[in-house]
Each structure stands twice: as C-alpha cells, then as structure tokens.
Amino acid sequence: MSYKTPNMMTIREIAQTGLLSEYTLRYMLKEGSLPVMYVGKKALVNYNKLCEQLSNLEAPNKKR
C-alpha cells in the first residue's frame, strides 16, 4: 500500500507561494472551505488538496 504524505503548510507560507493572498486564505478558513488541520491553535493547510480544490473550480459564465 502506497501512502503519500500530505504537504502541510501555514497560511502565511501558502501566501508566500503566490497561490492566494493571506487575506483570501484567512477568509476561506473562516468560511470553512479550506482543507485544514489544527495543531493547537495553529492551522495547517493541506497544500496538495488546496491546489486540487482550486483546479476543480469552474469559472462563472458571463452573459452578454
């Protein structure tokens, strides 16, 4: 059985990658739409699942 260790990062570390802003990440955390695990009071985000979640989003259709 093969198991891949998740890449867990803090919100600030993910913001430094340029994927999303720190404000957006904190908003998503508050909204409950961030794949997160708490260690004490620190929120660690599963970076791989977040990237997968963002790639599965559909762009809204613009009507003219």
Secondary structure, 3 states (H helix, E strand, C coil): CCCCCCCEECHHHHHHHCCCCHHHHHHHHHHCCCCEEEECCEEEEEHHHHHHHHHCCCCCCCCC
